[in-house]
Amino acid sequence: MSGECVIAGEGPVLWNPLAESAPRAMGPGLGEQAIPKLGAFGTCGNPNDPNFSSWRLQHLFPIAKMYGIEETDIFNPEVTEWRPEMAQLESYHFARDEVVVIKITDATDSPASITEAGFGVFGGMLRGQDVIVSIDLTKQSPERTRIARHLARGILDPISDLSASFSLVEDTEVVCHMAAVKFLERQKQRKAGLKPRVGYLPPSRRNLAPAVFLSGTCGEVKPEWMHAVADTIQSNGVPVQDAYSENWSIGAQSEEWTHKINDAVQLIAITGETESLGALAELGPRMMNAYLTGQSLGVFIGDHPSGPKSPTNRTRTLAKAHLGRLLEDFPDLPIFIAKDLYQLALFGTVEYLKQRQRLEWANGR
């Protein structure tokens, strides 16, 4: 079942469209925690910068005003100086605003916004938010962020064809008009006393392989964290595979994605060995796949030595804030946040044994 259906006396039911089985339970969505705001996330800049360019000021605010929506109805995270503690406020609005827009322009590299896109779609589907994402595929950014943009849009594109609550749009003005219309629809629902509910789907382990797969921070040389985690897991007699490839190719990329989608236990480590912008961009979609397929997902996010306000550390800080908010809202998600690499390895070992047993029972062994 896809799209939405309306039950008399209640708001629209936002079915999770990414699986064919019927929902196992109905959740209240945002419920009383909903904030009647339009969250305007994505590319930010410093208003004091002489080259400052803001899609919010140039497009969103004027278009919203045409619909009678005031600037006070919009959460704008743009500030003159970003500080790490601001991540909590951003994650709060990200998880509570009824309509969330993530517009990634070519004004800056926007690594944090690219990562947030996946979190926004996954969290929005669970909470019943309307989420609109737009990613400009600029040629001006460094290669590492260009790849992350293509990766994020490639992963999210097929989901937008299936989900009634998520839209992937290219044109900035279309994004702003769509956001305004969805905000007014939510406003009408509030005035009528209607509250959207969300259908949760049961995981399916039928097609998973009983295997542990390591991914995340990588590079030209196999990273130390992969050696350390693999050694710990293998010392317990558990087989491990990883994403490292000496000769990167289309074939290696295809094999990597096969493991990421099909292996029952996924361990992702973001360490200080590289900036890891591509790995960070994958986090949201990888969590979504784990939720829908029944994978066990362990995540470790460490700091990069470049300083707390560097692009990669800002992205890591926001990712940790969004992860924490998701687990606070949905404690039964199959996601484990490890405090260190040893804890990540122990989680992988135990989950492998649990997943293997479940798969054997599911297959009648």
GIJORA-V339909 format. One record per residue. SS is DSSP state (a for helix, b for strand, c for the rest). BURIAL is + if it has 9 or more other ideal C-beta (glycine too) atoms within 8 Angstrom, else -. D_CENTER is the distance of its C-alpha to the mean C-alpha in Angstrom with 2 decimals. Layout:
# GIJORA-V339909
SS,BURIAL,D_CENTER ; SS,BURIAL,D_CENTER
This chain:
# GIJORA-V339909
c,-,23.31 ; c,-,21.07 ; c,-,21.12 ; b,-,22.49 ; b,-,25.81 ; b,-,27.71 ; c,-,29.70 ; c,-,32.73 ; c,-,32.34 ; c,+,28.58 ; c,+,25.61 ; b,+,23.77 ; b,+,22.13 ; b,+,18.62 ; b,+,18.59 ; c,+,15.57 ; c,+,16.75 ; c,+,15.27 ; c,-,18.18 ; c,-,21.88 ; c,-,22.97 ; c,-,23.69 ; b,+,21.66 ; b,-,22.89 ; b,-,22.66 ; b,+,22.11 ; b,+,20.04 ; c,-,20.81 ; c,+,17.44 ; c,+,17.55 ; a,-,21.33 ; a,-,23.33 ; a,-,20.38 ; c,+,19.46 ; b,+,20.19 ; b,-,22.01 ; b,+,20.37 ; b,+,18.54 ; b,+,15.75 ; b,+,16.11 ; b,+,13.32 ; b,+,13.10 ; c,+,16.02 ; c,+,18.36 ; c,+,21.78 ; c,-,24.81 ; c,+,27.12 ; c,-,30.05 ; c,-,29.41 ; c,-,32.11 ; c,-,29.74 ; c,+,27.12 ; c,-,25.52 ; c,+,23.35 ; a,+,21.93 ; a,+,22.02 ; a,-,25.72 ; a,-,26.76 ; a,+,25.06 ; a,+,23.09 ; a,+,25.74 ; a,-,28.71 ; a,+,27.21 ; a,+,26.09 ; a,+,29.65 ; a,-,31.10 ; c,+,29.58 ; c,-,30.91 ; c,+,27.63 ; c,-,28.37 ; a,-,26.47 ; a,-,26.51 ; a,+,24.34 ; b,+,21.53 ; b,+,19.40 ; b,-,19.65 ; c,+,18.11 ; c,-,20.51 ; c,-,23.03 ; c,-,25.89 ; c,-,24.75 ; c,-,21.30 ; c,-,21.61 ; c,+,19.23 ; c,-,20.13 ; a,+,18.71 ; a,+,15.13 ; a,-,16.01 ; a,-,17.26 ; a,+,14.30 ; a,+,11.89 ; a,+,14.69 ; a,+,14.88 ; a,+,11.17 ; a,+,11.57 ; a,+,15.14 ; b,+,15.98 ; b,+,16.90 ; b,+,15.81 ; b,+,12.91 ; b,+,13.49 ; b,+,11.62 ; b,+,14.48 ; b,+,14.52 ; c,+,18.25 ; c,-,20.54 ; c,+,21.97 ; c,-,20.10 ; c,-,18.04 ; c,+,14.90 ; a,+,12.97 ; a,+,11.11 ; a,+,10.25 ; a,+,9.11 ; a,+,6.53 ; a,+,5.73 ; a,+,5.69 ; a,+,2.69 ; a,+,2.11 ; a,+,5.42 ; a,+,6.04 ; a,+,5.42 ; a,+,7.06 ; a,+,9.37 ; a,+,10.60 ; a,+,11.49 ; a,+,13.08 ; c,+,14.74 ; c,+,13.69 ; b,+,14.40 ; b,+,11.64 ; b,+,13.02 ; b,+,11.59 ; b,+,14.22 ; b,+,14.22 ; c,-,17.75 ; c,-,18.70 ; c,+,21.17 ; c,-,23.78 ; c,-,24.48 ; c,+,21.63 ; c,-,22.16 ; a,-,21.47 ; a,+,18.60 ; a,+,16.52 ; a,+,17.93 ; a,+,16.73 ; a,+,13.13 ; a,+,13.42 ; a,+,15.00 ; a,+,12.59 ; a,+,9.51 ; a,+,11.96 ; a,-,13.54 ; a,+,10.69 ; a,+,9.80 ; a,+,13.56 ; a,-,14.83 ; a,+,12.43 ; a,+,13.84 ; c,-,17.25 ; c,-,16.73 ; c,+,15.02 ; c,+,17.29 ; c,+,14.80 ; b,+,12.55 ; b,-,14.36 ; b,+,13.99 ; c,+,17.08 ; c,-,18.96 ; c,-,21.72 ; a,+,21.13 ; a,-,23.88 ; a,+,22.69 ; a,+,19.28 ; a,+,21.32 ; a,+,23.73 ; a,+,21.14 ; a,+,19.44 ; a,+,22.96 ; a,+,23.97 ; a,+,21.05 ; a,+,21.75 ; a,+,25.41 ; a,-,24.72 ; a,+,22.95 ; a,+,25.94 ; a,-,28.34 ; a,+,26.67 ; a,+,26.97 ; a,-,30.60 ; c,-,31.37 ; c,-,29.95 ; c,+,27.44 ; c,+,24.21 ; c,+,21.49 ; b,+,20.76 ; b,+,17.98 ; b,+,18.88 ; b,+,17.36 ; b,+,17.98 ; c,-,19.62 ; c,+,18.33 ; c,+,20.57 ; c,+,21.69 ; c,-,24.39 ; c,-,23.09 ; c,+,21.63 ; b,-,23.66 ; b,-,24.82 ; b,+,23.53 ; b,+,21.59 ; b,+,19.52 ; b,+,18.73 ; b,+,16.32 ; b,+,14.72 ; c,+,17.26 ; c,+,19.99 ; c,-,22.83 ; c,-,26.28 ; c,-,27.52 ; c,-,25.96 ; c,+,24.33 ; a,-,26.16 ; a,+,23.31 ; a,+,23.30 ; a,+,27.06 ; a,+,26.96 ; a,+,24.39 ; a,+,26.03 ; a,-,29.46 ; a,+,28.69 ; a,+,27.26 ; a,+,30.07 ; c,-,32.66 ; c,-,31.95 ; c,-,32.65 ; c,+,29.10 ; c,-,28.31 ; b,+,25.37 ; b,+,24.02 ; b,+,21.82 ; c,+,20.19 ; c,-,22.98 ; c,-,25.40 ; c,-,28.53 ; c,-,28.85 ; c,-,25.55 ; c,-,25.99 ; a,-,24.57 ; a,-,25.85 ; a,+,24.14 ; a,+,20.77 ; a,-,21.39 ; a,-,22.46 ; a,+,19.40 ; a,-,17.08 ; a,-,19.58 ; a,+,19.20 ; a,+,15.40 ; a,-,15.58 ; a,-,18.88 ; b,+,19.53 ; b,+,19.44 ; b,+,18.45 ; b,+,15.69 ; b,+,16.07 ; b,+,13.89 ; b,+,15.75 ; b,+,15.04 ; c,+,18.66 ; c,-,20.95 ; c,+,22.51 ; c,-,20.55 ; c,+,18.08 ; c,+,15.40 ; a,+,13.41 ; a,+,12.69 ; a,+,11.56 ; a,+,9.19 ; a,+,7.76 ; a,+,7.40 ; a,+,5.70 ; a,+,2.37 ; a,+,5.41 ; a,+,7.74 ; a,+,7.05 ; a,+,7.50 ; a,+,10.50 ; a,+,11.82 ; a,+,11.94 ; a,+,13.68 ; a,+,16.00 ; c,+,16.95 ; c,+,15.97 ; b,+,16.27 ; b,+,13.54 ; b,+,14.74 ; b,+,13.07 ; b,+,15.28 ; b,+,14.52 ; c,+,17.87 ; c,-,19.25 ; c,+,20.51 ; c,-,24.21 ; c,-,23.80 ; c,-,23.77 ; c,-,21.46 ; c,-,21.13 ; c,+,20.54 ; a,+,17.55 ; a,+,16.08 ; a,+,16.86 ; a,+,15.56 ; a,+,12.14 ; a,+,12.58 ; a,+,13.86 ; a,+,11.06 ; a,+,8.50 ; a,+,11.21 ; a,+,11.72 ; a,+,8.36 ; a,+,8.75 ; a,+,12.28 ; a,+,11.85 ; a,+,9.95 ; a,+,12.78 ; a,-,15.30 ; a,+,14.62 ; c,-,14.27 ; c,-,16.35 ; c,-,16.95 ; c,+,13.53 ; c,+,14.48 ; b,+,12.76 ; b,+,15.11 ; b,+,14.80 ; c,+,17.86 ; c,-,20.17 ; c,-,21.65 ; a,+,21.99 ; a,-,24.82 ; a,+,22.87 ; a,+,20.13 ; a,+,23.07 ; a,+,24.66 ; a,+,21.60 ; a,+,21.48 ; a,+,25.21 ; a,-,25.30 ; a,+,22.41 ; a,+,24.11 ; a,+,27.30 ; a,+,25.73 ; a,+,23.86 ; a,+,27.09 ; a,-,29.12 ; a,+,26.92 ; a,+,26.99 ; a,-,30.75 ; a,-,31.34 ; a,-,29.25 ; c,-,31.38 ; c,-,34.56 ; c,-,35.54
